[in-house]
Amino acid sequence: KHNFINKNGEIISDTWFDFVYNFSEGYAIVKLNDKYNFINKNGEIMSDKLFDSYMDVKKYLDNLLKK
């Protein structure tokens, strides 16, 4: 399982993920139970929607950041 730590060495999320991707523009894509989502730097899951693939959540996040 994977998680992130902040600059103080503290784990940022109570959830441990199957896989995590690097933060970009304040968000990181995460995988849990074969579904994808994204979190902010506070470790909060940012979407109620679950995505089937990395590319699905990446497209959603890219569109969200364009607004």
C-alpha positions in Angstrom: 0.0 0.0 0.0 1.1 3.6 -0.6 0.6 7.0 0.9 2.2 10.4 0.9 4.0 12.4 3.6 4.1 16.1 4.0 7.2 18.3 4.7 6.8 17.6 8.4 7.1 13.8 7.8 3.4 13.2 8.6 1.2 10.9 6.5 -1.4 13.0 4.7 -4.2 10.5 4.2 -6.0 8.0 6.4 -6.5 5.9 3.3 -3.7 3.6 2.0 -3.8 3.3 -1.7 -2.9 0.4 -4.1 -0.9 2.9 -6.2 -0.2 6.6 -6.2 1.1 9.0 -8.9 3.1 12.1 -8.3 1.4 15.4 -7.4 0.9 17.9 -10.2 -0.8 21.2 -9.9 -1.8 20.4 -6.3 -3.4 17.0 -7.0 -2.3 13.4 -7.2 -4.1 10.5 -9.0 -4.6 7.5 -6.8 -5.7 3.9 -7.3 -7.7 1.9 -4.8 -9.6 -1.4 -5.4 -9.1 -1.1 -9.2 -10.7 2.3 -9.4 -9.0 5.7 -9.7 -9.6 9.1 -8.1 -7.5 12.1 -7.1 -6.5 13.7 -3.8 -5.3 17.2 -2.8 -2.2 17.9 -0.7 -4.3 17.5 2.5 -5.0 13.9 1.5 -8.7 14.6 0.8 -10.3 12.6 -2.0 -11.6 15.2 -4.3 -14.3 13.5 -6.3 -17.3 11.3 -5.4 -17.0 9.8 -8.9 -14.8 6.7 -9.3 -13.0 6.3 -12.6 -12.2 3.1 -14.4 -8.8 4.1 -15.7 -5.9 6.5 -15.1 -6.7 8.3 -18.4 -10.3 8.8 -17.4 -9.4 10.6 -14.2 -6.6 12.5 -16.0 -9.0 13.9 -18.6 -11.5 14.8 -15.8 -8.8 16.5 -13.8 -7.4 18.3 -16.8 -10.8 19.7 -17.7 -11.4 20.7 -14.1 -8.1 22.6 -14.0 -8.9 24.5 -17.2 -11.9 26.2 -15.5 
